[in-house]
Amino acid sequence: MPGIASHRLAPPLYQRQAPARPRSEAKRSRIIEVATQHFAERGYHAARVGDIASALGIAKGSIFQHFHSKDGLFFEVYKQAVRSFAKYLDVPPEVRQAGFFEVLRYWLVRTEHMLHEDWIPYRIALLGNYGTDLVLKREINRFLVAEDPYGTVSLVRFGLERRELRSDMDIEMIVSIIDWMMERFQDALLTAELDPGLFRRQGDLAEKKEARIQQFLAVLQRAIGSSTPTPVTIARRRSERR
């Protein structure tokens, strides 16, 4: 079955879909809702469009009429999942005031809530990042770059305005570094199979997690942080020495 971007000359099928009518849009939304649960429980490769159709009480062809392929259906499920997550700068005012790296710390500390509060969309995001074929992954990457659903570009501009980030680096490079490293590290915090050595040594898990977050942010700050410390950074260093 061809993927959503398997034809080099034609644009991906999801880009050529005609605007849906209200009744058709309601059916489409219902398909995405059921498919989201199905993909989250079974994974991408084990999921079957026929099973999704049976759960909906509709013909399998009806799903293909809306999404053209299993790839196309999952892509819509993935987009809806990642759009449901908060953006980086959706933080309490005091965290934002504390600066760029405190915003990152806030989300890293709260990573575990994704398992408890957002298990299904997080599972879908993981499948899109690690459990799909290369053709679909390419479309996912294009979507992430074009739409920036996590607000990484706004976050980087925020850091540059505060002079917390290096001004000699291309903004797209900084955005890419944050996307790559934050995604991988958050996944490692939650899924032992992605990084089984992260907490291999014995000790208090919460303490080790905090230590690893601190180390991660220190490495990231050395890579993309400004050489001039901000007042918040100076205050933090003084408190750590006490």
HELIX and SHEET records of a PDB file:
HELIX    1   1 LEU A   13  ARG A   16  5                                   4    
HELIX    2   2 PRO A   22  ARG A   42  1                                  21    
HELIX    3   3 VAL A   49  LEU A   56  1                                   8    
HELIX    4   4 LYS A   60  PHE A   67  1                                   8    
HELIX    5   5 LYS A   70  ARG A   83  1                                  14    
HELIX    6   6 PRO A   93  ALA A   98  1                                   6    
HELIX    7   7 PHE A  100  VAL A  109  1                                  10    
HELIX    8   8 HIS A  113  HIS A  116  1                                   4    
HELIX    9   9 TRP A  119  TYR A  130  1                                  12    
HELIX   10  10 LEU A  134  GLU A  147  1                                  14    
HELIX   11  11 THR A  152  GLU A  161  1                                  10    
HELIX   12  12 ILE A  171  LEU A  190  1                                  20    
HELIX   13  13 LEU A  205  ILE A  224  1                                  20    
HELIX   14  14 PRO A  231  ARG A  241  1                                  11    
END                                                                             
